[in-house]
Amino acid sequence: MTDTLSQLDPSAYAPYRNPRDYILSWTDAIWVDQSPGLIRDHYGPTVKVHTAYAETYDLELVIQNSLQKMAAFPNGGGGMAEDVVWEPRGRNGFISSHRVLKTGTHLGPFIYGPPTGRDYISRTVAHCLVKDGLIVEEWLARDEYAVLSGLGIDPWMVARKLAMSSPVTGQKLAAGDDSEAFGGRIADPARLGVSGARPDRHMAECALIKDYFDQVWNRRLFHKTRNYVSERIFCQTVRMKRVQGRWPYENELIDLLARFPDCEVEIRDIAIHENDEIGTRAAVIWLLRGSYSGAPFYGPANGAPVRILGASHFEIEHGKLAREYRVFDEIAVMAQIVAHGEAGV
């Protein structure tokens, strides 16, 4: 950890001890102390936030959305950090992939409707690019299905509303929209991803991850999973579903890809951090492009073009993937299916 920290100028995370302390301290100041106005001191004035729907460029909108969530969930919203995977991006910047377990009680009106008095638990990954102490770009993956399930709200009702009025643009959602979060191609994320150039380190771990996505996710060579993952691999995925062991893990991935059988999954960014206490962890931002033309998991397949912005945090042990935390927004997927003309069931 010390060697990695030495690659950064202290101005990148000042006045905190390191990038992890920077992220956790700011999160507590904004959410635990309930001071969303501090976002102005934490984010750049032209911050770019990439979501499952589109991009936002409005700092004040971030504050307004945070204020509404605090009112709806006064006993939560910020959540508890599970991990921060960070890596330098030049001398004055770093990428922080902050995995958060969120809980709260729905006690106030929110975009989903009047208070239900019910609790939720979900997971979010905020993959943030920090330059000179300010967040200038963020890729956000949230398990919003778990939120709605906990609150007892019909996810299809919300998906239909979002299809007609995007939470970002306010316009009808364009299924499979190639907005900036989904645009272009990343040739070699081990060297240059959407967050910028990676340092020349942990190339063996990057190769492991790239080969795993290429051989297993894209080429569908599921028998090769054993080459990349531990026999006792643990995976926590959306809807707070947990699987453990290589075969259940393979089946969970097959179930996901079978919904979009023509899909291609592209790695957009990789960050790797090694810590003496926690070990080696990798944060991966990935993009699935395909069509809802396979297993009717979300109701009858209608061929809707679908883009999924996802995040996976891996723990690496003895040269293999030992744990994965996989996050993506199924409500956004369902909204794209609805926008294509099928409301789902």
N, C-alpha and C positions, 0 to 999 in steps of 0.2 A: 504493500500500500504506500509506503514512504517513497519508493522509487517512482511510482505513478504520480504522486503528489508533486514530486520535484520537477516534473515536466510542465507544471502550471505556474504562472505568475500568481502570487497571492491576490492580486486585484480581481482575479476571475471569480473568487468566492468570498472576498473580504466583506465584513469583518469576522467571518466564521472560521472554524478550525480547518475545514475541508469541504468539498462539494456535498457530501452526505449531510453534514451539519447545516450547510446552507439551505438545502431543500427542506429538511425536517423543521428547522427553526422557522423558516418563512411559512410553511404550512400551518404550524401551530399558531403563529401570530395572526394569520388570516382567519383560520377556521375555529380554533379552540378559543382564542380571544375575541372572536367574532368582529373582526375589523376588516371588511372587504375593501375599504378605501386604501389599505396598505398595498393592494395590488398595483397601484400606480408607482410604488417604489420598487416593486419586484419584477414587473414586466416592462419591456420596452414599449414606447408609445405607439409603435407600428407593429406590435406583435402579430404574428401570423399563426392561427390555430387551425390545424387540419383535423376534421372530424369525419365520421362515417357519411355525412351528408354534403358538406362543402367546406369552404374556408371562411374564417372570419378574420377581419383586420382591425377590429374596433376594441380598443382597450376598455372603454367605458361600458361596452356591451358585456364584457367579461365580468365587470363589477356588478352590473345590474342583474345578470343571471345568478351570480353568487349570492346577492342579497335576497333574491326570491327563494333560493334553496334554503338559506338560513331560516327564513320565515316559515317555510313548509316543514323543515326538520330541525327544530331548535335544539334538539339534544344530539345532533350529529350532522353529517354532511361532509366534513373534511376527512373523516375516517382515520384509520390507524395504519401507519406505514408497515408493510411487510418486508420491503427491501428497497434499496436504492442502488441500481447498477450504474456506475458513472465511469466516464472515460474522457481523456483530454481531446479537445478539438482545437489544436494550436496552443500557443502559450497563454492566451487570454480567454479561452473558452473551454467548455466541456459539455458532453451530453449526459443528461440525468434521466434514467428510466426508473420512474418512481411507481412502485406497485403498492396499491392501497386497498385495504379491506374496509369497506364502508358499511356503516349501520346507521339506522335512524328510525324515529317514530313519526309518522305522517300526522302532524298536529295542526298544520295550516294549509290554506289553499295553495295549489301548485298547478303547473301546466297540465297535469293529468286529471285534475278535478278537485273537489272539496276534500277536506281531511277525512281519512279513513280510520285514524287511530291505530293503524297497524304498523308493525315493524318490518324492515327489510334488511337484507344483507347482500352485498354484491362486491364485485372487484373491479378496479379501474387501473389502467396503466397510463401515466402521463409521461411521455417521452419528450423531454424538453431540451432545447439547445440554449445554453447560457453563454453570453458574451459580455465580458467586462461587468459581471455582477447582475446582469438583467436577462430575463428569459426573452428571447427574440423570436423563437419558433417552437411550436408544440404539436405533437401528434398524439391524439387522444383516442383510446380504446376503452369502451365501457360495456359492462354486462347489464344492459338496461332491461333485458327480459327478467333477470332475477329481481330487479327493483319492482317491476309491475306484478310479478308473481307474489312477492311478499305482501304487497299492498292490496292484493285481491282485485286488481284491475285487469280487464280483458285486454291482452296484448294486441289482438287484431283490431280492436276499436282504436287504440292509439296508433297502430300502423296505418290504418286508413286515413286518420287525420293528418299524420305526417306526410303521407303520400300526396295529399291535396295541398298541404302547406308546409314546406320544409322549415324546420326550426331555425335554419340559418338564413335562407333567402326569402322565406315567406311565400315562395312560388310553388307551383306543382312540381313534385319531385320527378326528375328525369331518370328513369331506370337505367342503371349502368352508366351513369354520367361520368365522363372522364375529366373531372375537375382537377385542380392542381395536385391534390393529394394522390390522385390516381394517374397522373400524367407522366409521360416519358418512360424510360427504361433505365434500370441500374445495372450496369455491365458487371461490376465487381464490387459488391458491397463490403468485402473485406478490406478494400483500399479506399473506396470513395462511395459513401451512401448519401441519403438525402440530408443528413446532418453535417456533411462535409468529409474531409479526408481523415481517415483513421491513422493513428500512430502505427508504426511498423512493429507490431507486437501481437502475441497470441495468434499467430497465423495458423498453427495446428488446430486450435479450437475453431477458428473461422472456417477452415477447410472441413472439419467435422460437420459443422452446421450446414454449410453450403451443399456438401455431398448428401447429407440426410434429406434436405428439402428436394434436391434434384432427383435422387434415386427413389425415395419413398413417396413423397408427396406428388411429384410431377410425373415420374415414370411408372408409378403404381407398383413398384417392386417391393411389396410388403414383406416378402420373405427376407429382404435385406435389412429390415428393421433391427435385427439382432446385431448387425455390424455397428450400429450407432447408439443404441439405447441399452441401459442396464436391464437385466432380466427382472429386476424388482422396481422398474421405473414407476414413479408416481406422477399422476397428471390431475390437476384441478382445472376444469374447463368451465364453459358458460353454464348458467343455471345452477352454479355451485355443485356441479357434478364431479365426482371423484372416481378415478379408476386407478388400479394398481396392478402391476405385473405386465409383462410384454404383450401377451395375447389380448387382454382387455384393452390395452393401450392401442394396439393395432386396430382392433374392431371399432374403437371410438373414432379413430382417424378415418377408417373406411366409411363409417356412417356419415361423417361430415362431407367427404369428397363425393360420395355417391349421390348427394343431392344436386351436385353440379358436375356431372361426369366428364364434361369437356373442359374443365377448368385448368388453368395454369396458375401456380402460386409463385410469386416473385419476392425475393428478399429485398427490402428497401433500405434497411439500415441494420448495423450490428454494433453493439457496444459490449465489451468484455471487461470485467473487473475481477481482480484476485485479492482475496483478503485472508490473512492467516487464520482467523477465527471461523469465517463463513465458507471459505473455499473459493472456487472459480465459478462465476455466474456470467451468463450471457443474456443480453436483451436484444430481441429481434423484432423489427417492424416488418410485417409481410403484407402482401396484397394478393388477394384471390380474384381473378377475372374469369368468369364463366357464365353459364346460363342455367336457370332453374329448369332442367330438362330431365332429371333423373328421379331418384327416390322421392316420393311425395311426402316429405317430412313436414312441409309447410302447406299442406293441402295439395290439390291436383297440380301437377307440373304444367307450367304454361310457357316455358321457353324464355322467361324474362331474363334479360341481361342483368347480371349481378356483379357488383364490386364489393369486396369485403376488406376493410382496413383492420388488420388484426395485429396483436402483440403477443409474443411468447417470451417468458422468462425461463431460462434453463439453468439448472445447476449441473455442473460437469464433475464427474468423479472417475478417476482411473481411465481417462480417455473416452468416456461414454456419457451420454445424457442420462442423468439420474432422476431429475424432476423437471416437470414443465408446468407452468401456470399460463394458460391460454385464454386470451380475452378478445372478444369482438362483440359488436352490437347486433344481435339478432333482430331487434325491432327495425333497424335500418334495412336489414335484408328483407324482412317481411314487407316493409314499405316499398321497396323496389319491385317486389313481386306484385303488390297491389297496383302500383303505378303502371305496370304493363297491362293491367286489365283484369286481373283475377284477384278477388278479395280474400281468398284463402278460407279456411274453415277452422 
